[in-house]
Amino acid sequence: MEYDTSLADAAYSLSSRWASSRFASPAELAERFSKADLELFSATQVVLFLETLEEEDAFEREKGSHVVEGLEKAYGFEANKNPEIRVRLISLSQCVLQGERRRVDESVADPPSPPSPPPPSSLARSFAGTSSRSRRVSTRRRPPHGSRSGAA
């Protein structure tokens, strides 16, 4: 089965154009980008574009801040009322201003993976051929045969 990725590809392409323009001056950014870039984008595509841009390793503090300003000038995101778009733009701005490229979901450390189990011992191999019933060991003491428990 093959999926149509043309909508995502458009967002990735625009993100790549911005990433390759990180050294451009604000005037050059204004020439290269305009509202027409996002004219046919859905809100989901804009979110994907901003997320992809945030993941780019190309942005550094001194080189990325003018790109965020260029995004605002080209697309007018500040006037956008969509909360998903606004959050992504704020997140991108914070990452650039702090000089960090980290995603919110990566800021929570993954728990360490458990250690791999040791190789089976000779005792474990000897139990491998027995049934689980024969391996069960009771810790409860049984009264001798013929006696009744609880009798006075």
ZITA-V313530 format. One record per residue. N is the residue number from 1. RES is the residue in one letter. OMEGA is omega in whole degrees, 0 to 359 (NA if undefined). Layout:
BEGIN
n->{N & N}
res->{RES & RES}
omega->{OMEGA & OMEGA}
END
This chain:
BEGIN
n->{1 & 2 & 3 & 4 & 5 & 6 & 7 & 8 & 9 & 10 & 11 & 12 & 13 & 14 & 15 & 16 & 17 & 18 & 19 & 20 & 21 & 22 & 23 & 24 & 25 & 26 & 27 & 28 & 29 & 30 & 31 & 32 & 33 & 34 & 35 & 36 & 37 & 38 & 39 & 40 & 41 & 42 & 43 & 44 & 45 & 46 & 47 & 48 & 49 & 50 & 51 & 52 & 53 & 54 & 55 & 56 & 57 & 58 & 59 & 60 & 61 & 62 & 63 & 64 & 65 & 66 & 67 & 68 & 69 & 70 & 71 & 72 & 73 & 74 & 75 & 76 & 77 & 78 & 79 & 80 & 81 & 82 & 83 & 84 & 85 & 86 & 87 & 88 & 89 & 90 & 91 & 92 & 93 & 94 & 95 & 96 & 97 & 98 & 99 & 100 & 101 & 102 & 103 & 104 & 105 & 106 & 107 & 108 & 109 & 110 & 111 & 112 & 113 & 114 & 115 & 116 & 117 & 118 & 119 & 120 & 121 & 122 & 123 & 124 & 125 & 126 & 127 & 128 & 129 & 130 & 131 & 132 & 133 & 134 & 135 & 136 & 137 & 138 & 139 & 140 & 141 & 142 & 143 & 144 & 145 & 146 & 147 & 148 & 149 & 150 & 151 & 152}
res->{M & E & Y & D & T & S & L & A & D & A & A & Y & S & L & S & S & R & W & A & S & S & R & F & A & S & P & A & E & L & A & E & R & F & S & K & A & D & L & E & L & F & S & A & T & Q & V & V & L & F & L & E & T & L & E & E & E & D & A & F & E & R & E & K & G & S & H & V & V & E & G & L & E & K & A & Y & G & F & E & A & N & K & N & P & E & I & R & V & R & L & I & S & L & S & Q & C & V & L & Q & G & E & R & R & R & V & D & E & S & V & A & D & P & P & S & P & P & S & P & P & P & P & S & S & L & A & R & S & F & A & G & T & S & S & R & S & R & R & V & S & T & R & R & R & P & P & H & G & S & R & S & G & A & A}
omega->{180 & 181 & 176 & 182 & 186 & 180 & 177 & 180 & 178 & 179 & 179 & 180 & 179 & 178 & 178 & 177 & 179 & 180 & 180 & 180 & 186 & 180 & 181 & 177 & 177 & 179 & 178 & 177 & 179 & 178 & 186 & 188 & 178 & 179 & 179 & 179 & 183 & 186 & 183 & 181 & 170 & 178 & 179 & 178 & 178 & 178 & 179 & 177 & 182 & 178 & 180 & 178 & 179 & 181 & 181 & 177 & 187 & 187 & 175 & 185 & 185 & 182 & 187 & 185 & 179 & 177 & 177 & 176 & 177 & 176 & 180 & 181 & 182 & 190 & 178 & 182 & 181 & 180 & 182 & 182 & 181 & 184 & 180 & 179 & 181 & 180 & 180 & 179 & 178 & 179 & 177 & 180 & 180 & 179 & 180 & 182 & 179 & 180 & 182 & 174 & 179 & 179 & 182 & 182 & 176 & 181 & 176 & 184 & 174 & 178 & 180 & 179 & 181 & 179 & 179 & 182 & 179 & 178 & 183 & 179 & 179 & 178 & 179 & 178 & 180 & 177 & 185 & 182 & 182 & 179 & 181 & 180 & 181 & 179 & 184 & 180 & 180 & 177 & 181 & 178 & 178 & 177 & 178 & 182 & 177 & 179 & 180 & 178 & 177 & 180 & 182 & NA}
END
